[in-house]
Amino acid sequence: MASASATLLKSSPVLDKSEWVKGQSIRHASATTVRCHPAAASVLTVKASYADELVKTAKTIASPGRGILAMDESNATCGKRLASIGLENTEANRQAYRTLLVTVPGLGEYISGAILFEETLYQSTVDGRKMVDVLVEQNIVPGIKVDKGLVPLAGSNNESWCQGLDGLASRSAAYYQQGARFAKWRTVVSIPNGPSALAVKEAAWGLARYAAISQDNGLVPIVEPEILLDGEHGIDRTFEVAQKVWAEVFYYLAENNVMFEGILLNPGNLACPRQGQLSCSAWQIHR
């Protein structure tokens, strides 16, 4: 477990409003050293009953040759899938659709974890078996999407923040009791809109609080600050912003005493943006 009292961290440079203009580079402020002050022992440690389990869960999900199945579509999104084949968006049809996903023969050979929507976590298959049990029988770890979606971030350059921290502890405890063992939280950073210092800090702090609360309730958090691919910037600009965002995220993870061995990191996609005529070689993306 990382000890905040013994860790020296470099604070990352921040962006001010003057740097919202498209095409400008991140201002490289001089690095300053910040010492994380020790807090009470009860704050610094994950509940002892969960520490070993968190590490074991993370290792299971990260097992070689397998990946995570994202089947956490909301009921509305699931309805779009059903509409494409002429079916109504009813609970029975959503149940049948999700049953198809979790009962694919040999699924556990390739999938180590499955992110579920809240309805799915509490749902059974069409033949009456709990979705969670069907996954566990295949050595697939059930996960749960815990955020409450993106909303406009006041005071920013038309950027957003991820809501859902209110009530997260009680919801996470209930999800654990239902069989979930890891969590997903989607927050985004937009390059064309800045990113502003406010948006980067909000994304990093939100991820850190979510991670700490998840671990305290037995859930391994996926830590993923998503750098949106929208825009006409190049891959170097994407990498520059990603470095800044990840530095901010790890600073706040440490400040919130998150146990690094019990998280899953998703660095996201550092490929070229969707718009424009820019192209990137496989070597550029790989490096």
C-alpha positions as CSV (number, residue, x, y, z in Angstrom):
1,M,0.0,0.0,0.0
2,A,1.3,3.4,-0.9
3,S,2.2,5.5,2.2
4,A,1.3,9.1,1.6
5,S,3.5,10.3,4.5
6,A,6.6,9.0,2.8
7,T,5.9,10.1,-0.7
8,L,7.2,13.2,-2.4
9,L,5.2,14.2,-5.5
10,K,5.8,16.9,-8.1
11,S,2.7,19.0,-8.7
12,S,1.8,19.2,-12.4
13,P,1.5,22.4,-14.3
14,V,-2.0,23.8,-14.7
15,L,-3.8,25.6,-17.5
16,D,-5.3,29.0,-17.1
17,K,-8.1,30.5,-19.2
18,S,-5.7,32.1,-21.6
19,E,-4.7,28.6,-22.7
20,W,-8.2,27.6,-23.8
21,V,-7.4,28.8,-27.3
22,K,-7.1,25.9,-29.7
23,G,-3.5,25.0,-30.8
24,Q,-1.7,26.5,-27.8
25,S,0.6,24.3,-25.9
26,I,0.4,23.5,-22.2
27,R,2.4,26.1,-20.3
28,H,5.3,24.3,-18.5
29,A,5.3,25.9,-15.1
30,S,8.3,25.2,-12.9
31,A,7.8,22.1,-10.9
32,T,7.3,22.4,-7.2
33,T,7.6,19.7,-4.6
34,V,4.7,18.9,-2.4
35,R,4.8,16.7,0.6
36,C,1.7,14.7,1.5
37,H,1.1,15.1,5.2
38,P,0.2,12.1,7.2
39,A,-3.4,11.6,8.2
40,A,-5.0,9.4,10.8
41,A,-4.3,5.7,10.3
42,S,-8.0,5.0,9.8
43,V,-8.0,7.4,6.8
44,L,-4.8,6.2,5.3
45,T,-5.7,2.5,5.0
46,V,-8.2,0.6,3.0
47,K,-10.4,-1.5,5.2
48,A,-8.2,-4.5,6.2
49,S,-10.9,-7.0,5.2
50,Y,-10.8,-5.8,1.6
51,A,-7.1,-5.1,1.0
52,D,-6.0,-8.6,0.0
53,E,-9.3,-9.1,-2.0
54,L,-8.8,-5.9,-4.0
55,V,-5.3,-7.1,-5.1
56,K,-6.6,-10.5,-6.0
57,T,-9.5,-9.1,-8.0
58,A,-7.2,-6.7,-9.9
59,K,-4.9,-9.6,-10.8
60,T,-7.8,-11.8,-11.9
61,I,-9.1,-9.1,-14.2
62,A,-5.7,-8.3,-15.6
63,S,-4.9,-12.0,-16.3
64,P,-3.0,-12.5,-19.6
65,G,-5.0,-13.2,-22.8
66,R,-8.3,-11.9,-21.4
67,G,-10.1,-8.6,-21.4
68,I,-13.1,-6.7,-20.0
69,L,-16.5,-6.9,-21.6
70,A,-18.3,-3.5,-21.4
71,M,-22.0,-4.4,-21.4
72,D,-23.1,-1.5,-19.2
73,E,-25.4,0.1,-21.8
74,S,-28.1,2.1,-20.1
75,N,-31.7,1.1,-20.6
76,A,-32.1,3.9,-23.2
77,T,-29.0,2.8,-25.1
78,C,-30.1,-0.9,-24.9
79,G,-33.4,0.3,-26.4
80,K,-31.6,1.6,-29.5
81,R,-30.0,-1.8,-29.9
82,L,-33.4,-3.5,-29.7
83,A,-35.0,-1.0,-32.0
84,S,-32.4,-1.8,-34.7
85,I,-33.9,-5.3,-34.9
86,G,-37.5,-4.2,-34.5
87,L,-38.0,-5.0,-30.8
88,E,-39.5,-2.9,-28.1
89,N,-37.5,-1.6,-25.2
90,T,-39.0,-3.8,-22.5
91,E,-37.4,-5.3,-19.4
92,A,-38.1,-8.8,-20.9
93,N,-36.3,-7.9,-24.1
94,R,-33.4,-6.3,-22.3
95,Q,-33.1,-9.5,-20.2
96,A,-33.1,-11.7,-23.3
97,Y,-30.4,-9.5,-24.9
98,R,-28.2,-9.6,-21.8
99,T,-28.7,-13.3,-21.4
100,L,-27.3,-13.8,-24.9
101,L,-24.1,-11.9,-23.9
102,V,-23.4,-13.7,-20.6
103,T,-24.1,-17.2,-21.9
104,V,-21.9,-17.2,-25.0
105,P,-20.0,-20.6,-25.0
106,G,-16.4,-20.2,-23.9
107,L,-16.8,-16.6,-22.8
108,G,-14.6,-17.0,-19.8
109,E,-11.6,-18.0,-22.0
110,Y,-11.4,-14.5,-23.4
111,I,-13.2,-12.3,-20.8
112,S,-12.0,-11.7,-17.3
113,G,-14.4,-9.0,-16.2
114,A,-17.8,-7.7,-17.3
115,I,-19.0,-4.2,-16.6
116,L,-22.8,-4.2,-15.9
117,F,-25.5,-1.6,-15.8
118,E,-27.3,-1.4,-12.5
119,E,-30.4,-3.2,-13.8
120,T,-28.2,-6.0,-15.1
121,L,-26.5,-6.5,-11.7
122,Y,-29.8,-7.3,-10.1
123,Q,-31.2,-9.2,-13.1
124,S,-31.5,-12.9,-13.8
125,T,-31.2,-14.8,-17.1
126,V,-34.3,-16.0,-19.0
127,D,-33.9,-19.4,-17.3
128,G,-33.8,-17.9,-13.8
129,R,-30.1,-17.8,-13.0
130,K,-28.6,-14.6,-11.6
131,M,-26.5,-12.8,-14.2
132,V,-23.8,-12.4,-11.6
133,D,-23.7,-16.1,-10.8
134,V,-23.5,-17.0,-14.5
135,L,-20.4,-14.8,-14.9
136,V,-18.7,-16.0,-11.7
137,E,-19.1,-19.6,-12.8
138,Q,-17.0,-18.7,-15.9
139,N,-14.3,-17.0,-13.7
140,I,-15.5,-13.6,-15.0
141,V,-15.5,-10.9,-12.4
142,P,-18.7,-8.8,-12.3
143,G,-18.3,-5.0,-12.3
144,I,-20.6,-2.1,-12.2
145,K,-20.9,1.4,-13.7
146,V,-21.2,3.8,-10.7
147,D,-21.2,7.3,-12.1
148,K,-24.3,9.3,-12.9
149,G,-23.2,10.8,-16.2
150,L,-21.6,14.0,-17.5
151,V,-23.1,17.5,-16.9
152,P,-21.8,21.0,-17.8
153,L,-19.0,22.3,-15.6
154,A,-19.8,25.8,-14.5
155,G,-17.0,28.3,-15.0
156,S,-15.3,26.3,-17.7
157,N,-15.0,26.6,-21.5
158,N,-18.1,24.5,-22.3
159,E,-16.5,21.5,-20.6
160,S,-18.1,18.8,-18.4
161,W,-17.7,17.0,-15.1
162,C,-18.8,13.6,-13.9
163,Q,-21.5,13.4,-11.2
164,G,-22.2,10.5,-8.9
165,L,-20.1,11.0,-5.7
166,D,-23.2,11.7,-3.6
167,G,-24.4,8.4,-2.1
168,L,-21.6,6.5,-3.8
169,A,-20.4,4.8,-0.6
170,S,-23.8,3.3,0.2
171,R,-24.4,2.3,-3.4
172,S,-21.0,0.7,-3.6
173,A,-21.7,-1.3,-0.5
174,A,-24.9,-2.5,-1.9
175,Y,-23.3,-3.4,-5.2
176,Y,-20.6,-5.4,-3.4
177,Q,-23.4,-7.3,-1.5
178,Q,-25.0,-8.1,-4.9
179,G,-21.7,-9.6,-6.2
180,A,-19.9,-6.7,-8.0
181,R,-16.2,-6.6,-7.4
182,F,-15.0,-3.7,-9.5
183,A,-16.3,-0.4,-10.7
184,K,-16.2,2.0,-13.7
185,W,-16.4,5.8,-13.6
186,R,-16.4,7.7,-16.9
187,T,-15.0,11.2,-16.9
188,V,-13.7,13.0,-19.9
189,V,-11.3,15.8,-20.9
190,S,-11.8,17.8,-24.1
191,I,-8.7,19.1,-26.0
192,P,-10.6,21.5,-28.4
193,N,-12.2,23.1,-25.3
194,G,-8.9,23.7,-23.5
195,P,-8.5,21.7,-21.5
196,S,-8.9,24.3,-18.7
197,A,-7.2,23.8,-15.3
198,L,-10.6,23.6,-13.7
199,A,-11.7,20.7,-15.9
200,V,-8.5,18.8,-15.4
201,K,-8.6,19.2,-11.7
202,E,-12.3,18.3,-11.5
203,A,-11.7,15.1,-13.5
204,A,-8.7,14.1,-11.5
205,W,-10.2,14.8,-8.1
206,G,-13.5,13.1,-9.0
207,L,-11.6,10.0,-10.1
208,A,-9.5,9.9,-6.9
209,R,-12.6,10.3,-4.6
210,Y,-14.4,7.6,-6.6
211,A,-11.4,5.3,-6.4
212,A,-11.0,5.8,-2.6
213,I,-14.7,5.2,-1.9
214,S,-14.8,2.1,-4.2
215,Q,-11.8,0.5,-2.4
216,D,-13.3,1.3,1.0
217,N,-16.3,-0.8,-0.1
218,G,-14.5,-3.7,-1.7
219,L,-14.6,-2.6,-5.3
220,V,-11.5,-2.3,-7.5
221,P,-11.8,1.0,-9.4
222,I,-11.0,1.3,-13.1
223,V,-9.1,4.7,-13.2
224,E,-9.6,6.1,-16.7
225,P,-9.5,9.9,-17.5
226,E,-10.8,9.7,-21.0
227,I,-9.1,12.1,-23.4
228,L,-11.7,12.7,-26.1
229,L,-10.6,12.1,-29.7
230,D,-12.6,15.0,-31.1
231,G,-10.7,17.8,-32.7
232,E,-8.1,18.6,-35.3
233,H,-5.0,18.5,-33.1
234,G,-2.2,15.9,-33.7
235,I,-1.0,12.9,-31.7
236,D,1.7,14.9,-30.0
237,R,-0.8,17.4,-28.6
238,T,-2.9,14.4,-27.4
239,F,0.1,12.9,-25.7
240,E,1.0,16.3,-24.1
241,V,-2.4,16.7,-22.6
242,A,-2.5,13.0,-21.5
243,Q,0.7,13.4,-19.6
244,K,-0.7,16.4,-17.8
245,V,-3.9,14.7,-16.9
246,W,-2.3,11.5,-15.7
247,A,0.1,13.5,-13.5
248,E,-2.9,15.3,-11.9
249,V,-4.8,12.0,-11.5
250,F,-1.9,10.3,-9.7
251,Y,-1.3,13.3,-7.5
252,Y,-4.9,13.2,-6.2
253,L,-4.9,9.4,-6.0
254,A,-2.0,9.6,-3.6
255,E,-3.6,12.5,-1.7
256,N,-6.7,10.4,-1.2
257,N,-4.6,7.4,0.0
258,V,-5.7,5.1,-2.8
259,M,-4.0,1.7,-2.8
260,F,-2.3,1.5,-6.1
261,E,-2.1,-2.3,-6.1
262,G,-5.9,-2.4,-6.0
263,I,-6.8,-0.3,-9.0
264,L,-7.0,-0.9,-12.8
265,L,-5.4,1.7,-15.0
266,N,-6.9,2.4,-18.4
267,P,-4.6,4.9,-20.2
268,G,-7.1,5.3,-23.0
269,N,-6.6,5.9,-26.7
270,L,-3.6,8.1,-27.7
271,A,-4.3,7.8,-31.4
272,C,-5.0,10.7,-33.7
273,P,-8.3,12.6,-33.4
274,R,-11.4,11.7,-35.4
275,Q,-11.6,15.0,-37.3
276,G,-9.3,16.5,-39.9
277,Q,-7.0,14.9,-42.4
278,L,-4.1,14.0,-40.0
279,S,-2.8,10.5,-40.0
280,C,-0.6,8.6,-37.7
281,S,1.7,5.7,-38.3
282,A,1.5,2.5,-36.2
283,W,5.0,3.5,-34.9
284,Q,3.8,6.9,-33.8
285,I,0.9,5.4,-31.9
286,H,3.1,2.6,-30.4
287,R,5.9,4.9,-29.1
